[in-house]
């Protein structure tokens, strides 16, 4: 699945979400932050092992899901403050909502987070993440479609690089690496 992770989509879900809307009518309003469950912080995120990076990576993808639905990117950036790719994605989401638009679908689905070894002396560790993303539609404030993407059943792979410092993991890089080899579990 070629990634426009900042804005990707599943047409089937969009069609279901728009069922009942007449042509040219905007879809229902986006949920507010109070209507969407915030992702829960997991105690494993403090673990200085591959399990800690895994828990933090899952949390990040849950926080992206939250941001897509609410426009609030604070949680995703809380574990990825030094990740340029993550900040770019957050900016794209924020821009849609700042202009009065909304995003439907696009929920990230990390199938697994497989760490590649153990943290090095600097606390750095990488992991590969088989990944899928729901179809997504981005709407402007007037209800017109800005962007639409479809679900790709083949998915892709991401490589996450994290660093453990001061009792917590932080993502420092997130890159689509569809040719990455998945480690044996």
Rosetta silent file (secondary structure, phi, psi, omega in degrees, C-alpha in Angstrom):
SEQUENCE: XXXXXXXXXXXXXXXXXXXXXXXXXXXXXXXXXXXXXXXXXXXXXXXXXXXXXXXXXXXXXXXXXXXXXXXXXXXXXXXXXXXXXXXXXXXXXXXXXXXXXXXXXXXXXXXXXXXXXXXXXXXXXXXXXXXXXXXXXXXXXXXXXXXXXXXXXXXXXXXXXXXXXXXXXXXXXXXXXXXXXXXXX
SCORE:     score description
SCORE:     0.000 S_00000001
   1 L     0.000  115.110  175.518    0.000    0.000    0.000 S_00000001
   2 L   -64.693  137.031 -171.074    1.611    3.234   -1.070 S_00000001
   3 L  -103.603  127.031  155.302    1.422    5.494    1.860 S_00000001
   4 L  -119.887   68.255 -173.267    0.140    8.877    2.257 S_00000001
   5 L   -52.225  -33.358  178.288   -0.004    7.983    5.914 S_00000001
   6 L   -63.937  -28.716  178.014   -0.868   11.561    6.681 S_00000001
   7 L  -153.050   85.210  176.701   -4.003   11.108    4.571 S_00000001
   8 L  -118.454  164.260 -173.536   -4.996    7.496    3.352 S_00000001
   9 L  -154.868  165.057  176.150   -8.596    5.922    3.115 S_00000001
  10 L  -119.770  112.920 -174.859  -11.091    2.948    2.712 S_00000001
  11 H   -62.032  -35.571 -178.792  -13.890    3.575    0.199 S_00000001
  12 H   -61.819  -46.814  179.622  -16.151    0.910    1.651 S_00000001
  13 H   -64.054  -37.621  178.826  -16.207    2.553    5.081 S_00000001
  14 H   -63.120  -43.587  179.688  -16.763    5.929    3.500 S_00000001
  15 H   -61.350  -41.590  177.852  -19.727    4.599    1.558 S_00000001
  16 H   -65.003  -40.000 -179.103  -21.195    3.184    4.748 S_00000001
  17 H   -66.825  -29.240 -177.020  -20.579    6.446    6.596 S_00000001
  18 H   -94.684   -2.964 -179.698  -22.315    8.415    3.877 S_00000001
  19 L   -55.544  130.577 -179.336  -25.293    6.092    3.496 S_00000001
  20 L    97.446  -14.234  177.578  -28.421    8.180    3.747 S_00000001
  21 L   -87.235  134.384  176.798  -26.763   11.405    2.617 S_00000001
  22 L   -76.040  164.674  179.089  -28.103   12.838   -0.615 S_00000001
  23 L   -59.009  134.030  177.453  -25.818   13.948   -3.410 S_00000001
  24 L    81.766   -6.640  178.699  -24.043   17.163   -2.540 S_00000001
  25 L   -87.299  135.855  177.108  -25.009   17.003    1.141 S_00000001
  26 L   -67.491  151.111  176.969  -22.143   17.096    3.602 S_00000001
  27 L   -71.848  171.810 -178.856  -21.710   14.050    5.800 S_00000001
  28 L   -57.221  157.085  179.059  -22.416   14.190    9.515 S_00000001
  29 L   -61.693  150.269  177.044  -20.223   16.332   11.735 S_00000001
  30 L   -70.413  148.175  179.364  -16.966   14.863   12.983 S_00000001
  31 L   -66.481  152.217  175.789  -17.003   13.610   16.569 S_00000001
  32 L   -88.039  167.776 -178.797  -15.517   15.880   19.207 S_00000001
  33 H   -58.274  -31.023 -178.891  -12.676   14.853   21.469 S_00000001
  34 H   -70.182  -21.318 -178.635  -15.203   14.201   24.249 S_00000001
  35 H   -92.153  -11.360 -176.656  -16.963   11.560   22.097 S_00000001
  36 L  -111.160  130.981 -179.901  -13.798    9.647   21.169 S_00000001
  37 L   -68.508  127.644  174.693  -11.958    7.495   23.696 S_00000001
  38 L   -71.570  144.164  176.926   -8.400    8.646   24.334 S_00000001
  39 L   -65.745  144.879 -178.897   -5.823    5.867   24.040 S_00000001
  40 L   -86.927  137.127  174.397   -4.703    4.483   27.379 S_00000001
  41 L   -73.437  134.660 -178.000   -1.089    4.760   28.470 S_00000001
  42 L  -104.145  134.289  179.639    0.358    1.309   29.080 S_00000001
  43 H   -58.991  -27.197  178.145    2.837    0.722   31.930 S_00000001
  44 H   -62.910  -20.345  179.737    4.960   -1.347   29.509 S_00000001
  45 H   -61.402  -19.559 -179.828    5.794    1.930   27.722 S_00000001
  46 H   -90.591   -6.042 -176.355    8.266    2.588   30.583 S_00000001
  47 L   -76.712  125.885 -177.278   10.028   -0.772   30.095 S_00000001
  48 L   -81.750   45.182  179.752   13.575   -0.380   28.740 S_00000001
  49 L  -133.953 -178.868  176.176   13.193   -3.429   26.488 S_00000001
  50 H   -58.350  -33.249  177.982   11.764   -4.317   23.103 S_00000001
  51 H   -62.515  -35.171  178.255    8.388   -4.706   24.857 S_00000001
  52 H   -66.737  -43.519  176.961    8.557   -1.041   25.854 S_00000001
  53 H   -64.042  -40.630  179.279    9.191    0.084   22.277 S_00000001
  54 H   -60.862  -49.053 -179.306    6.381   -2.183   21.102 S_00000001
  55 H   -61.407  -40.258  179.698    3.902   -0.756   23.646 S_00000001
  56 H   -67.733  -38.098  178.337    4.910    2.813   22.755 S_00000001
  57 H   -65.543  -45.061  176.977    4.525    2.114   19.028 S_00000001
  58 H   -60.528  -42.346  178.378    1.036    0.659   19.515 S_00000001
  59 H   -59.789  -43.831  179.609    0.138    3.689   21.636 S_00000001
  60 H   -57.149  -48.261 -178.668    1.387    6.013   18.876 S_00000001
  61 H   -65.535  -35.140  173.452   -0.851    4.363   16.274 S_00000001
  62 H   -63.913  -38.968  179.471   -3.813    4.527   18.689 S_00000001
  63 H   -68.882  -33.510  174.479   -3.031    8.224   19.208 S_00000001
  64 H   -63.855  -43.862  177.375   -2.966    8.761   15.411 S_00000001
  65 H   -56.815  -46.374  178.242   -6.422    7.155   15.260 S_00000001
  66 H   -59.584  -45.129 -179.309   -7.585    9.559   17.979 S_00000001
  67 H   -64.065  -40.093  178.666   -6.097   12.528   16.096 S_00000001
  68 H   -60.167  -35.702 -177.068   -7.755   11.517   12.827 S_00000001
  69 H   -84.195  -24.886 -172.264  -11.137   11.534   14.543 S_00000001
  70 H  -119.042  -21.960 -173.247  -10.685   14.669   16.649 S_00000001
  71 L    85.580   -3.625 -178.611   -7.953   16.840   15.135 S_00000001
  72 L   -91.667  107.628 -176.187   -6.098   16.696   18.486 S_00000001
  73 L   -97.861    4.116 -176.658   -2.519   15.567   17.779 S_00000001
  74 H   -57.634  -41.433 -177.955   -1.141   16.164   21.275 S_00000001
  75 H   -68.003  -41.426 -179.891   -1.186   12.517   22.320 S_00000001
  76 H   -66.266  -38.094 -179.951    0.611   11.262   19.214 S_00000001
  77 H   -75.541  -18.857  179.248    3.281   13.944   19.555 S_00000001
  78 H   -64.234  -24.512  177.829    3.684   13.197   23.270 S_00000001
  79 L  -113.655   10.377 -177.727    5.549   10.002   22.336 S_00000001
  80 L  -146.227   37.510 -175.328    7.063   11.274   19.085 S_00000001
  81 L   -61.415  -28.662 -177.947    8.289   14.813   19.762 S_00000001
  82 L  -101.769   11.556 -176.817   11.571   14.227   17.896 S_00000001
  83 L   -97.926  107.510 -177.938   10.067   12.332   14.940 S_00000001
  84 H   -61.318  -41.355 -179.685   10.005   14.542   11.820 S_00000001
  85 H   -65.051  -38.155  179.506    7.688   12.164    9.933 S_00000001
  86 H   -68.036  -41.460  178.305    5.296   12.072   12.877 S_00000001
  87 H   -64.368  -37.355  177.611    5.286   15.877   13.158 S_00000001
  88 H   -64.047  -43.671  178.041    4.552   16.132    9.419 S_00000001
  89 H   -63.125  -43.587  179.164    1.603   13.782    9.784 S_00000001
  90 H   -60.803  -42.725  179.307    0.344   15.723   12.802 S_00000001
  91 H   -61.900  -39.798  179.378    0.589   19.011   10.874 S_00000001
  92 H   -64.608  -41.733  178.589   -1.436   17.571    7.989 S_00000001
  93 H   -65.608  -47.317 -179.576   -4.180   16.416   10.370 S_00000001
  94 H   -58.597  -40.098 -178.086   -4.189   19.737   12.240 S_00000001
  95 H   -61.822  -40.574  179.605   -4.459   21.698    8.966 S_00000001
  96 H   -60.682  -49.306 -177.149   -7.632   19.854    7.941 S_00000001
  97 H   -71.938  -34.596  179.134   -9.365   20.574   11.247 S_00000001
  98 H   -63.527  -30.596  178.667   -8.039   24.154   11.515 S_00000001
  99 L   -86.947    7.012  178.629   -9.729   24.931    8.198 S_00000001
 100 L    87.178    7.234  179.272  -13.042   23.528    9.498 S_00000001
 101 L   -87.442 -171.427  178.577  -12.706   20.201    7.700 S_00000001
 102 E  -155.800  165.176 -179.712  -12.752   16.685    9.037 S_00000001
 103 E  -124.455  131.128  175.308  -11.361   13.237    8.345 S_00000001
 104 E  -117.608  129.918 -179.667  -13.420   10.058    8.181 S_00000001
 105 E    82.920 -160.478  178.872  -11.703    6.679    8.257 S_00000001
 106 L    81.103   10.734 -176.240   -7.985    6.140    7.817 S_00000001
 107 L   -60.048  128.562  178.720   -7.577    4.310   11.112 S_00000001
 108 E   -74.985  145.869  179.796   -4.092    2.820   11.360 S_00000001
 109 E  -133.916   93.722  174.253   -3.772   -0.864   12.074 S_00000001
 110 E   -75.450  113.317 -176.960   -0.379   -1.994   13.309 S_00000001
 111 L   -71.825  -32.991 -179.226   -0.577   -5.751   12.816 S_00000001
 112 L  -168.124  154.047  173.030    2.469   -6.415   14.982 S_00000001
 113 L  -122.399  112.485 -175.137    5.535   -4.542   16.269 S_00000001
 114 E  -113.804  104.800 -179.216    8.640   -6.684   15.957 S_00000001
 115 E   -67.218  147.511 -179.706   11.752   -5.238   17.576 S_00000001
 116 L  -104.591   78.834  178.832   15.079   -5.882   15.932 S_00000001
 117 L    97.331 -145.490 -179.420   17.277   -6.912   18.864 S_00000001
 118 L  -124.517  160.071  178.751   17.759   -4.986   22.100 S_00000001
 119 L   -57.756  141.837  177.544   18.367   -1.273   22.786 S_00000001
 120 L   -81.971 -174.104 -176.589   21.941   -0.168   22.137 S_00000001
 121 L   -60.651  -25.638  178.664   24.092    1.819   24.607 S_00000001
 122 L   -90.482    3.133  179.844   22.292    5.036   23.582 S_00000001
 123 L    83.083   10.131 -178.306   18.871    3.454   24.184 S_00000001
 124 E   -86.825  142.963  178.158   18.103    3.220   20.440 S_00000001
 125 E  -154.927  145.400  177.046   16.132    0.337   18.980 S_00000001
 126 E  -113.198  156.520  176.069   14.290   -0.306   15.700 S_00000001
 127 E  -145.736  150.393  173.370   11.206   -2.366   14.992 S_00000001
 128 E  -104.169  145.741 -173.744    9.311   -3.372   11.882 S_00000001
 129 E  -132.870  102.408  169.725    5.550   -3.003   11.790 S_00000001
 130 E   -61.267  133.083 -164.688    3.321   -4.825    9.282 S_00000001
 131 E  -141.636  142.210  172.092    0.668   -2.176    8.753 S_00000001
 132 E  -134.316  159.972 -178.978   -2.726   -1.565    7.191 S_00000001
 133 E  -141.674  134.104  177.274   -4.865    1.536    7.074 S_00000001
 134 L   -63.621  160.057  174.424   -8.601    1.927    6.598 S_00000001
 135 L   -62.396  154.532 -175.632   -9.900    3.882    3.653 S_00000001
 136 E  -143.838  145.099  173.072  -10.144    7.583    4.323 S_00000001
 137 E  -127.425  130.975  177.609  -11.994   10.633    3.093 S_00000001
 138 E  -107.209  125.713 -178.022  -10.886   14.156    3.903 S_00000001
 139 E  -109.896  142.662  171.250  -13.629   16.792    3.798 S_00000001
 140 L   -78.758  172.152 -178.923  -13.354   20.572    3.527 S_00000001
 141 L   -58.430  -31.641 -178.617  -15.485   22.794    5.778 S_00000001
 142 L   -84.543    3.527  178.748  -18.189   22.970    3.083 S_00000001
 143 L    90.560   -4.659  178.408  -18.450   19.155    2.931 S_00000001
 144 L   -73.717  151.434 -178.457  -16.640   18.788   -0.380 S_00000001
 145 E   -82.014  124.036  176.574  -14.140   15.936   -0.693 S_00000001
 146 E   -89.256  -42.737 -176.516  -10.511   17.078   -0.625 S_00000001
 147 E  -152.691  144.966  177.908   -8.925   13.645   -0.769 S_00000001
 148 E  -138.935  133.458  174.082  -10.044   10.050   -0.887 S_00000001
 149 E  -129.614  159.498 -178.090   -7.967    6.909   -0.547 S_00000001
 150 L  -113.054  162.215  178.345   -8.962    3.267   -0.599 S_00000001
 151 L   -74.553  138.869  176.732   -8.020    0.312    1.529 S_00000001
 152 L  -114.678  111.001 -176.088   -5.194   -1.877    0.253 S_00000001
 153 L   -61.868  -21.076 -179.959   -5.553   -5.470    1.438 S_00000001
 154 L   -79.474  -22.892 -179.686   -1.809   -6.040    0.946 S_00000001
 155 L    63.460 -160.431  179.955   -0.828   -3.336    3.436 S_00000001
 156 E  -153.960 -171.950  176.969    2.774   -2.260    3.859 S_00000001
 157 E  -130.416  138.819  173.532    5.581   -2.318    6.402 S_00000001
 158 E  -114.855  151.220  170.297    6.912    0.540    8.503 S_00000001
 159 E  -112.505  124.750  178.927   10.177    0.759   10.360 S_00000001
 160 E  -104.644  133.831  171.253    9.984    2.538   13.703 S_00000001
 161 E  -116.374  128.337 -179.722   13.070    3.838   15.428 S_00000001
 162 E  -124.282  163.715  176.396   12.776    4.626   19.097 S_00000001
 163 E  -135.839  133.290  178.109   15.002    5.875   21.855 S_00000001
 164 E   -98.262  123.094  177.722   14.705    5.088   25.541 S_00000001
 165 E  -155.511  146.812  176.458   15.673    7.957   27.867 S_00000001
 166 L    53.133   36.665  174.044   14.496    9.293   31.202 S_00000001
 167 L    81.122   14.745 -179.784   12.280    6.275   31.851 S_00000001
 168 E  -153.577  155.972  174.602   10.279    6.349   28.614 S_00000001
 169 E   -89.901  147.278  172.775   10.403    5.515   24.930 S_00000001
 170 E  -136.494  134.818  175.744   10.075    8.161   22.245 S_00000001
 171 E   -76.583  133.074  179.394    9.704    7.506   18.529 S_00000001
 172 E  -113.049  -13.008  179.313   12.414    9.306   16.580 S_00000001
 173 E  -158.661  143.391  175.527   11.638    8.004   13.098 S_00000001
 174 E  -142.496  113.311 -175.492    8.765    6.355   11.241 S_00000001
 175 E  -133.425  139.531  173.868    9.364    5.336    7.651 S_00000001
 176 E   -72.702  125.646 -178.924    7.488    3.191    5.160 S_00000001
 177 L  -135.477   70.847 -172.826    9.799    0.300    4.259 S_00000001
 178 L   -60.707  -20.731 -179.702    7.682   -2.102    2.188 S_00000001
 179 L   -95.162    3.602 -179.719   10.698   -4.264    1.304 S_00000001
 180 L   -64.102  138.891  177.413   11.844   -4.708    4.905 S_00000001
 181 L   -82.880  135.066  178.199   12.229   -8.315    5.955 S_00000001
 182 L   -83.765  133.587  179.943   10.129   -9.327    8.906 S_00000001
 183 L   -69.725  156.999  174.511   12.069  -11.115   11.644 S_00000001
 184 L   -70.328  136.914  178.519   11.203  -14.635   12.687 S_00000001
 185 L   -92.356    0.000    0.000    9.087  -14.599   15.819 S_00000001
